[in-house]
């Protein structure tokens, strides 16, 4: 789903006190949230699989380093 420029602006610059503003103030990166919402479910799944593979590699490297 592609958001209009107005919707993108409203998401990235939320009204003070809104749920999005609270999320941003809590530390949520709204630009990443918007990017993910613009992906199809298939694209989100593929991204999740890639990230899981990456985390497995990082975990493997960490375990090997701890053995040394």
PDB file of N, CA, C and O in Angstrom:
ATOM      1  N   UNK A   1       0.848  -1.170   0.000  1.00  0.00           N
ATOM      2  CA  UNK A   1       0.000   0.000   0.000  1.00  0.00           C
ATOM      3  C   UNK A   1       0.896   1.236   0.000  1.00  0.00           C
ATOM      4  O   UNK A   1       1.834   1.330   0.792  1.00  0.00           O
ATOM      5  N   UNK A   2       0.612   2.151  -0.863  1.00  0.00           N
ATOM      6  CA  UNK A   2       1.369   3.392  -0.939  1.00  0.00           C
ATOM      7  C   UNK A   2       0.521   4.504  -0.338  1.00  0.00           C
ATOM      8  O   UNK A   2      -0.640   4.678  -0.708  1.00  0.00           O
ATOM      9  N   UNK A   3       1.100   5.250   0.583  1.00  0.00           N
ATOM     10  CA  UNK A   3       0.382   6.340   1.227  1.00  0.00           C
ATOM     11  C   UNK A   3       0.529   7.620   0.415  1.00  0.00           C
ATOM     12  O   UNK A   3       1.536   7.824  -0.264  1.00  0.00           O
ATOM     13  N   UNK A   4      -0.470   8.468   0.490  1.00  0.00           N
ATOM     14  CA  UNK A   4      -0.375   9.777  -0.159  1.00  0.00           C
ATOM     15  C   UNK A   4       0.673  10.607   0.566  1.00  0.00           C
ATOM     16  O   UNK A   4       1.045  10.299   1.698  1.00  0.00           O
ATOM     17  N   UNK A   5       1.144  11.657  -0.089  1.00  0.00           N
ATOM     18  CA  UNK A   5       2.131  12.539   0.551  1.00  0.00           C
ATOM     19  C   UNK A   5       1.569  13.146   1.825  1.00  0.00           C
ATOM     20  O   UNK A   5       2.291  13.305   2.809  1.00  0.00           O
ATOM     21  N   UNK A   6       0.279  13.487   1.815  1.00  0.00           N
ATOM     22  CA  UNK A   6      -0.353  14.055   3.012  1.00  0.00           C
ATOM     23  C   UNK A   6      -0.346  13.041   4.160  1.00  0.00           C
ATOM     24  O   UNK A   6      -0.030  13.384   5.299  1.00  0.00           O
ATOM     25  N   UNK A   7      -0.698  11.797   3.849  1.00  0.00           N
ATOM     26  CA  UNK A   7      -0.718  10.757   4.885  1.00  0.00           C
ATOM     27  C   UNK A   7       0.695  10.496   5.409  1.00  0.00           C
ATOM     28  O   UNK A   7       0.898  10.340   6.613  1.00  0.00           O
ATOM     29  N   UNK A   8       1.673  10.450   4.491  1.00  0.00           N
ATOM     30  CA  UNK A   8       3.073  10.263   4.907  1.00  0.00           C
ATOM     31  C   UNK A   8       3.494  11.385   5.856  1.00  0.00           C
ATOM     32  O   UNK A   8       4.123  11.139   6.886  1.00  0.00           O
ATOM     33  N   UNK A   9       3.142  12.607   5.498  1.00  0.00           N
ATOM     34  CA  UNK A   9       3.493  13.759   6.333  1.00  0.00           C
ATOM     35  C   UNK A   9       2.844  13.647   7.715  1.00  0.00           C
ATOM     36  O   UNK A   9       3.485  13.914   8.731  1.00  0.00           O
ATOM     37  N   UNK A  10       1.575  13.254   7.744  1.00  0.00           N
ATOM     38  CA  UNK A  10       0.864  13.139   9.027  1.00  0.00           C
ATOM     39  C   UNK A  10       1.443  12.030   9.900  1.00  0.00           C
ATOM     40  O   UNK A  10       1.476  12.151  11.124  1.00  0.00           O
ATOM     41  N   UNK A  11       1.900  10.951   9.267  1.00  0.00           N
ATOM     42  CA  UNK A  11       2.498   9.857  10.037  1.00  0.00           C
ATOM     43  C   UNK A  11       3.861  10.275  10.576  1.00  0.00           C
ATOM     44  O   UNK A  11       4.179  10.021  11.738  1.00  0.00           O
ATOM     45  N   UNK A  12       4.654  10.909   9.742  1.00  0.00           N
ATOM     46  CA  UNK A  12       6.012  11.282  10.148  1.00  0.00           C
ATOM     47  C   UNK A  12       6.058  12.525  11.031  1.00  0.00           C
ATOM     48  O   UNK A  12       7.056  12.770  11.709  1.00  0.00           O
ATOM     49  N   UNK A  13       4.977  13.313  11.024  1.00  0.00           N
ATOM     50  CA  UNK A  13       4.883  14.525  11.846  1.00  0.00           C
ATOM     51  C   UNK A  13       3.559  14.504  12.599  1.00  0.00           C
ATOM     52  O   UNK A  13       2.664  15.299  12.312  1.00  0.00           O
ATOM     53  N   UNK A  14       3.436  13.592  13.564  1.00  0.00           N
ATOM     54  CA  UNK A  14       2.136  13.405  14.224  1.00  0.00           C
ATOM     55  C   UNK A  14       1.729  14.586  15.098  1.00  0.00           C
ATOM     56  O   UNK A  14       2.558  15.368  15.565  1.00  0.00           O
ATOM     57  N   UNK A  15       0.430  14.679  15.293  1.00  0.00           N
ATOM     58  CA  UNK A  15      -0.142  15.705  16.168  1.00  0.00           C
ATOM     59  C   UNK A  15       0.356  15.475  17.594  1.00  0.00           C
ATOM     60  O   UNK A  15       0.422  14.331  18.045  1.00  0.00           O
ATOM     61  N   UNK A  16       0.705  16.540  18.302  1.00  0.00           N
ATOM     62  CA  UNK A  16       1.124  16.380  19.704  1.00  0.00           C
ATOM     63  C   UNK A  16       0.053  15.654  20.514  1.00  0.00           C
ATOM     64  O   UNK A  16      -1.137  15.948  20.403  1.00  0.00           O
ATOM     65  N   UNK A  17       0.495  14.712  21.322  1.00  0.00           N
ATOM     66  CA  UNK A  17      -0.421  13.969  22.182  1.00  0.00           C
ATOM     67  C   UNK A  17      -1.071  12.767  21.518  1.00  0.00           C
ATOM     68  O   UNK A  17      -1.722  11.975  22.199  1.00  0.00           O
ATOM     69  N   UNK A  18      -0.913  12.607  20.201  1.00  0.00           N
ATOM     70  CA  UNK A  18      -1.520  11.465  19.513  1.00  0.00           C
ATOM     71  C   UNK A  18      -0.742  10.192  19.823  1.00  0.00           C
ATOM     72  O   UNK A  18       0.370  10.238  20.350  1.00  0.00           O
ATOM     73  N   UNK A  19      -1.343   9.062  19.487  1.00  0.00           N
ATOM     74  CA  UNK A  19      -0.678   7.772  19.711  1.00  0.00           C
ATOM     75  C   UNK A  19       0.640   7.701  18.940  1.00  0.00           C
ATOM     76  O   UNK A  19       1.630   7.174  19.448  1.00  0.00           O
ATOM     77  N   UNK A  20       0.653   8.232  17.715  1.00  0.00           N
ATOM     78  CA  UNK A  20       1.891   8.221  16.936  1.00  0.00           C
ATOM     79  C   UNK A  20       2.956   9.107  17.584  1.00  0.00           C
ATOM     80  O   UNK A  20       4.134   8.748  17.590  1.00  0.00           O
ATOM     81  N   UNK A  21       2.560  10.248  18.123  1.00  0.00           N
ATOM     82  CA  UNK A  21       3.522  11.122  18.800  1.00  0.00           C
ATOM     83  C   UNK A  21       4.080  10.430  20.038  1.00  0.00           C
ATOM     84  O   UNK A  21       5.274  10.524  20.322  1.00  0.00           O
ATOM     85  N   UNK A  22       3.224   9.741  20.767  1.00  0.00           N
ATOM     86  CA  UNK A  22       3.702   9.009  21.959  1.00  0.00           C
ATOM     87  C   UNK A  22       4.652   7.890  21.551  1.00  0.00           C
ATOM     88  O   UNK A  22       5.660   7.653  22.217  1.00  0.00           O
ATOM     89  N   UNK A  23       4.332   7.205  20.463  1.00  0.00           N
ATOM     90  CA  UNK A  23       5.209   6.134  19.973  1.00  0.00           C
ATOM     91  C   UNK A  23       6.567   6.722  19.584  1.00  0.00           C
ATOM     92  O   UNK A  23       7.606   6.178  19.957  1.00  0.00           O
ATOM     93  N   UNK A  24       6.564   7.821  18.842  1.00  0.00           N
ATOM     94  CA  UNK A  24       7.807   8.486  18.447  1.00  0.00           C
ATOM     95  C   UNK A  24       8.615   8.910  19.677  1.00  0.00           C
ATOM     96  O   UNK A  24       9.828   8.706  19.737  1.00  0.00           O
ATOM     97  N   UNK A  25       7.927   9.499  20.651  1.00  0.00           N
ATOM     98  CA  UNK A  25       8.606   9.957  21.860  1.00  0.00           C
ATOM     99  C   UNK A  25       9.161   8.787  22.670  1.00  0.00           C
ATOM    100  O   UNK A  25      10.140   8.941  23.401  1.00  0.00           O
ATOM    101  N   UNK A  26       8.545   7.641  22.541  1.00  0.00           N
ATOM    102  CA  UNK A  26       9.013   6.432  23.228  1.00  0.00           C
ATOM    103  C   UNK A  26      10.257   5.862  22.547  1.00  0.00           C
ATOM    104  O   UNK A  26      11.017   5.107  23.155  1.00  0.00           O
ATOM    105  N   UNK A  27      10.456   6.231  21.281  1.00  0.00           N
ATOM    106  CA  UNK A  27      11.636   5.769  20.566  1.00  0.00           C
ATOM    107  C   UNK A  27      11.349   4.977  19.308  1.00  0.00           C
ATOM    108  O   UNK A  27      12.273   4.467  18.675  1.00  0.00           O
ATOM    109  N   UNK A  28      10.086   4.863  18.937  1.00  0.00           N
ATOM    110  CA  UNK A  28       9.729   4.154  17.707  1.00  0.00           C
ATOM    111  C   UNK A  28      10.112   5.015  16.509  1.00  0.00           C
ATOM    112  O   UNK A  28       9.776   6.199  16.460  1.00  0.00           O
ATOM    113  N   UNK A  29      10.811   4.426  15.546  1.00  0.00           N
ATOM    114  CA  UNK A  29      11.189   5.136  14.323  1.00  0.00           C
ATOM    115  C   UNK A  29      10.005   5.076  13.373  1.00  0.00           C
ATOM    116  O   UNK A  29       9.742   4.042  12.759  1.00  0.00           O
ATOM    117  N   UNK A  30       9.296   6.185  13.256  1.00  0.00           N
ATOM    118  CA  UNK A  30       8.083   6.206  12.436  1.00  0.00           C
ATOM    119  C   UNK A  30       8.384   6.017  10.958  1.00  0.00           C
ATOM    120  O   UNK A  30       7.534   5.521  10.219  1.00  0.00           O
ATOM    121  N   UNK A  31       9.577   6.402  10.507  1.00  0.00           N
ATOM    122  CA  UNK A  31       9.907   6.198   9.095  1.00  0.00           C
ATOM    123  C   UNK A  31      10.035   4.708   8.788  1.00  0.00           C
ATOM    124  O   UNK A  31       9.639   4.263   7.711  1.00  0.00           O
ATOM    125  N   UNK A  32      10.585   3.935   9.725  1.00  0.00           N
ATOM    126  CA  UNK A  32      10.668   2.484   9.523  1.00  0.00           C
ATOM    127  C   UNK A  32       9.284   1.847   9.573  1.00  0.00           C
ATOM    128  O   UNK A  32       8.991   0.920   8.818  1.00  0.00           O
ATOM    129  N   UNK A  33       8.443   2.347  10.461  1.00  0.00           N
ATOM    130  CA  UNK A  33       7.064   1.863  10.541  1.00  0.00           C
ATOM    131  C   UNK A  33       6.350   2.111   9.214  1.00  0.00           C
ATOM    132  O   UNK A  33       5.667   1.229   8.693  1.00  0.00           O
ATOM    133  N   UNK A  34       6.513   3.309   8.676  1.00  0.00           N
ATOM    134  CA  UNK A  34       5.877   3.660   7.404  1.00  0.00           C
ATOM    135  C   UNK A  34       6.409   2.778   6.272  1.00  0.00           C
ATOM    136  O   UNK A  34       5.637   2.275   5.455  1.00  0.00           O
ATOM    137  N   UNK A  35       7.728   2.597   6.229  1.00  0.00           N
ATOM    138  CA  UNK A  35       8.321   1.724   5.203  1.00  0.00           C
ATOM    139  C   UNK A  35       7.711   0.326   5.257  1.00  0.00           C
ATOM    140  O   UNK A  35       7.360  -0.249   4.227  1.00  0.00           O
ATOM    141  N   UNK A  36       7.592  -0.208   6.460  1.00  0.00           N
ATOM    142  CA  UNK A  36       7.068  -1.558   6.605  1.00  0.00           C
ATOM    143  C   UNK A  36       5.595  -1.631   6.199  1.00  0.00           C
ATOM    144  O   UNK A  36       5.171  -2.609   5.583  1.00  0.00           O
ATOM    145  N   UNK A  37       4.826  -0.619   6.535  1.00  0.00           N
ATOM    146  CA  UNK A  37       3.408  -0.609   6.168  1.00  0.00           C
ATOM    147  C   UNK A  37       3.215  -0.515   4.658  1.00  0.00           C
ATOM    148  O   UNK A  37       2.196  -0.962   4.130  1.00  0.00           O
ATOM    149  N   UNK A  38       4.188   0.064   3.969  1.00  0.00           N
ATOM    150  CA  UNK A  38       4.079   0.192   2.521  1.00  0.00           C
ATOM    151  C   UNK A  38       4.472  -1.088   1.787  1.00  0.00           C
ATOM    152  O   UNK A  38       4.268  -1.198   0.578  1.00  0.00           O
ATOM    153  N   UNK A  39       5.027  -2.043   2.503  1.00  0.00           N
ATOM    154  CA  UNK A  39       5.378  -3.326   1.878  1.00  0.00           C
ATOM    155  C   UNK A  39       4.149  -4.231   1.813  1.00  0.00           C
ATOM    156  O   UNK A  39       3.212  -4.104   2.601  1.00  0.00           O
ATOM    157  N   UNK A  40       4.186  -5.136   0.856  1.00  0.00           N
ATOM    158  CA  UNK A  40       3.132  -6.146   0.790  1.00  0.00           C
ATOM    159  C   UNK A  40       3.398  -7.188   1.881  1.00  0.00           C
ATOM    160  O   UNK A  40       4.515  -7.269   2.392  1.00  0.00           O
ATOM    161  N   UNK A  41       2.397  -7.979   2.241  1.00  0.00           N
ATOM    162  CA  UNK A  41       2.654  -9.039   3.224  1.00  0.00           C
ATOM    163  C   UNK A  41       3.789  -9.969   2.790  1.00  0.00           C
ATOM    164  O   UNK A  41       4.585 -10.401   3.624  1.00  0.00           O
ATOM    165  N   UNK A  42       3.871 -10.279   1.503  1.00  0.00           N
ATOM    166  CA  UNK A  42       4.943 -11.136   1.001  1.00  0.00           C
ATOM    167  C   UNK A  42       6.304 -10.476   1.202  1.00  0.00           C
ATOM    168  O   UNK A  42       7.259 -11.135   1.614  1.00  0.00           O
ATOM    169  N   UNK A  43       6.395  -9.194   0.915  1.00  0.00           N
ATOM    170  CA  UNK A  43       7.658  -8.473   1.099  1.00  0.00           C
ATOM    171  C   UNK A  43       8.052  -8.432   2.573  1.00  0.00           C
ATOM    172  O   UNK A  43       9.231  -8.553   2.907  1.00  0.00           O
ATOM    173  N   UNK A  44       7.069  -8.262   3.453  1.00  0.00           N
ATOM    174  CA  UNK A  44       7.360  -8.249   4.899  1.00  0.00           C
ATOM    175  C   UNK A  44       7.868  -9.607   5.352  1.00  0.00           C
ATOM    176  O   UNK A  44       8.799  -9.691   6.152  1.00  0.00           O
ATOM    177  N   UNK A  45       7.262 -10.666   4.846  1.00  0.00           N
ATOM    178  CA  UNK A  45       7.694 -12.015   5.191  1.00  0.00           C
ATOM    179  C   UNK A  45       9.124 -12.256   4.705  1.00  0.00           C
ATOM    180  O   UNK A  45       9.953 -12.797   5.437  1.00  0.00           O
ATOM    181  N   UNK A  46       9.406 -11.855   3.472  1.00  0.00           N
ATOM    182  CA  UNK A  46      10.763 -12.023   2.931  1.00  0.00           C
ATOM    183  C   UNK A  46      11.783 -11.244   3.762  1.00  0.00           C
ATOM    184  O   UNK A  46      12.882 -11.739   4.013  1.00  0.00           O
ATOM    185  N   UNK A  47      11.431 -10.038   4.186  1.00  0.00           N
ATOM    186  CA  UNK A  47      12.328  -9.242   5.016  1.00  0.00           C
ATOM    187  C   UNK A  47      12.567  -9.928   6.360  1.00  0.00           C
ATOM    188  O   UNK A  47      13.687  -9.924   6.869  1.00  0.00           O
ATOM    189  N   UNK A  48      11.533 -10.509   6.925  1.00  0.00           N
ATOM    190  CA  UNK A  48      11.663 -11.221   8.196  1.00  0.00           C
ATOM    191  C   UNK A  48      12.596 -12.411   8.052  1.00  0.00           C
ATOM    192  O   UNK A  48      13.442 -12.646   8.914  1.00  0.00           O
ATOM    193  N   UNK A  49      12.449 -13.160   6.972  1.00  0.00           N
ATOM    194  CA  UNK A  49      13.310 -14.323   6.725  1.00  0.00           C
ATOM    195  C   UNK A  49      14.765 -13.877   6.587  1.00  0.00           C
ATOM    196  O   UNK A  49      15.661 -14.512   7.144  1.00  0.00           O
ATOM    197  N   UNK A  50      15.006 -12.790   5.848  1.00  0.00           N
ATOM    198  CA  UNK A  50      16.373 -12.271   5.692  1.00  0.00           C
ATOM    199  C   UNK A  50      16.961 -11.886   7.048  1.00  0.00           C
ATOM    200  O   UNK A  50      18.114 -12.199   7.343  1.00  0.00           O
ATOM    201  N   UNK A  51      16.162 -11.209   7.865  1.00  0.00           N
ATOM    202  CA  UNK A  51      16.641 -10.775   9.173  1.00  0.00           C
ATOM    203  C   UNK A  51      16.941 -11.978  10.066  1.00  0.00           C
ATOM    204  O   UNK A  51      17.930 -11.967  10.798  1.00  0.00           O
ATOM    205  N   UNK A  52      16.112 -13.001  10.016  1.00  0.00           N
ATOM    206  CA  UNK A  52      16.367 -14.205  10.812  1.00  0.00           C
ATOM    207  C   UNK A  52      17.664 -14.871  10.390  1.00  0.00           C
ATOM    208  O   UNK A  52      18.429 -15.329  11.238  1.00  0.00           O
ATOM    209  N   UNK A  53      17.923 -14.932   9.078  1.00  0.00           N
ATOM    210  CA  UNK A  53      19.190 -15.501   8.592  1.00  0.00           C
ATOM    211  C   UNK A  53      20.371 -14.683   9.105  1.00  0.00           C
ATOM    212  O   UNK A  53      21.367 -15.242   9.565  1.00  0.00           O
ATOM    213  N   UNK A  54      20.258 -13.371   9.025  1.00  0.00           N
ATOM    214  CA  UNK A  54      21.322 -12.489   9.493  1.00  0.00           C
ATOM    215  C   UNK A  54      21.588 -12.708  10.987  1.00  0.00           C
ATOM    216  O   UNK A  54      22.742 -12.793  11.409  1.00  0.00           O
ATOM    217  N   UNK A  55      20.525 -12.798  11.778  1.00  0.00           N
ATOM    218  CA  UNK A  55      20.687 -13.004  13.217  1.00  0.00           C
ATOM    219  C   UNK A  55      21.336 -14.350  13.528  1.00  0.00           C
ATOM    220  O   UNK A  55      22.100 -14.464  14.486  1.00  0.00           O
ATOM    221  N   UNK A  56      21.036 -15.362  12.730  1.00  0.00           N
ATOM    222  CA  UNK A  56      21.700 -16.661  12.917  1.00  0.00           C
ATOM    223  C   UNK A  56      23.202 -16.545  12.672  1.00  0.00           C
ATOM    224  O   UNK A  56      23.999 -17.122  13.412  1.00  0.00           O
ATOM    225  N   UNK A  57      23.589 -15.801  11.639  1.00  0.00           N
ATOM    226  CA  UNK A  57      25.010 -15.597  11.338  1.00  0.00           C
ATOM    227  C   UNK A  57      25.675 -14.835  12.482  1.00  0.00           C
ATOM    228  O   UNK A  57      26.763 -15.211  12.918  1.00  0.00           O
ATOM    229  N   UNK A  58      25.049 -13.789  12.968  1.00  0.00           N
ATOM    230  CA  UNK A  58      25.597 -13.012  14.081  1.00  0.00           C
ATOM    231  C   UNK A  58      25.756 -13.902  15.306  1.00  0.00           C
ATOM    232  O   UNK A  58      26.789 -13.859  15.975  1.00  0.00           O
ATOM    233  N   UNK A  59      24.752 -14.700  15.603  1.00  0.00           N
ATOM    234  CA  UNK A  59      24.819 -15.599  16.754  1.00  0.00           C
ATOM    235  C   UNK A  59      25.943 -16.611  16.591  1.00  0.00           C
ATOM    236  O   UNK A  59      26.641 -16.915  17.559  1.00  0.00           O
ATOM    237  N   UNK A  60      26.131 -17.135  15.391  1.00  0.00           N
ATOM    238  CA  UNK A  60      27.201 -18.089  15.117  1.00  0.00           C
ATOM    239  C   UNK A  60      28.570 -17.435  15.323  1.00  0.00           C
ATOM    240  O   UNK A  60      29.460 -18.030  15.931  1.00  0.00           O
ATOM    241  N   UNK A  61      28.734 -16.221  14.818  1.00  0.00           N
ATOM    242  CA  UNK A  61      30.003 -15.504  14.982  1.00  0.00           C
ATOM    243  C   UNK A  61      30.271 -15.249  16.461  1.00  0.00           C
ATOM    244  O   UNK A  61      31.400 -15.403  16.926  1.00  0.00           O
ATOM    245  N   UNK A  62      29.249 -14.864  17.190  1.00  0.00           N
ATOM    246  CA  UNK A  62      29.403 -14.600  18.626  1.00  0.00           C
ATOM    247  C   UNK A  62      29.833 -15.871  19.364  1.00  0.00           C
ATOM    248  O   UNK A  62      30.739 -15.834  20.197  1.00  0.00           O
ATOM    249  N   UNK A  63      29.178 -16.997  19.052  1.00  0.00           N
ATOM    250  CA  UNK A  63      29.546 -18.257  19.719  1.00  0.00           C
ATOM    251  C   UNK A  63      30.989 -18.663  19.405  1.00  0.00           C
ATOM    252  O   UNK A  63      31.711 -19.132  20.285  1.00  0.00           O
ATOM    253  N   UNK A  64      31.403 -18.484  18.157  1.00  0.00           N
ATOM    254  CA  UNK A  64      32.774 -18.822  17.779  1.00  0.00           C
ATOM    255  C   UNK A  64      33.778 -17.931  18.501  1.00  0.00           C
ATOM    256  O   UNK A  64      34.836 -18.397  18.923  1.00  0.00           O
ATOM    257  N   UNK A  65      33.447 -16.657  18.640  1.00  0.00           N
ATOM    258  CA  UNK A  65      34.345 -15.728  19.335  1.00  0.00           C
ATOM    259  C   UNK A  65      34.450 -16.081  20.815  1.00  0.00           C
ATOM    260  O   UNK A  65      35.521 -15.950  21.407  1.00  0.00           O
ATOM    261  N   UNK A  66      33.356 -16.524  21.414  1.00  0.00           N
ATOM    262  CA  UNK A  66      33.380 -16.888  22.842  1.00  0.00           C
ATOM    263  C   UNK A  66      34.222 -18.133  23.088  1.00  0.00           C
ATOM    264  O   UNK A  66      34.799 -18.284  24.165  1.00  0.00           O
ATOM    265  N   UNK A  67      34.301 -19.021  22.109  1.00  0.00           N
ATOM    266  CA  UNK A  67      35.100 -20.236  22.261  1.00  0.00           C
ATOM    267  C   UNK A  67      36.598 -19.949  22.268  1.00  0.00           C
ATOM    268  O   UNK A  67      37.383 -20.716  22.826  1.00  0.00           O
ATOM    269  N   UNK A  68      36.984 -18.853  21.652  1.00  0.00           N
ATOM    270  CA  UNK A  68      38.416 -18.528  21.544  1.00  0.00           C
ATOM    271  C   UNK A  68      38.934 -17.948  22.790  1.00  0.00           C
ATOM    272  O   UNK A  68      40.117 -17.618  22.872  1.00  0.00           O
TER     273      UNK A  68
END
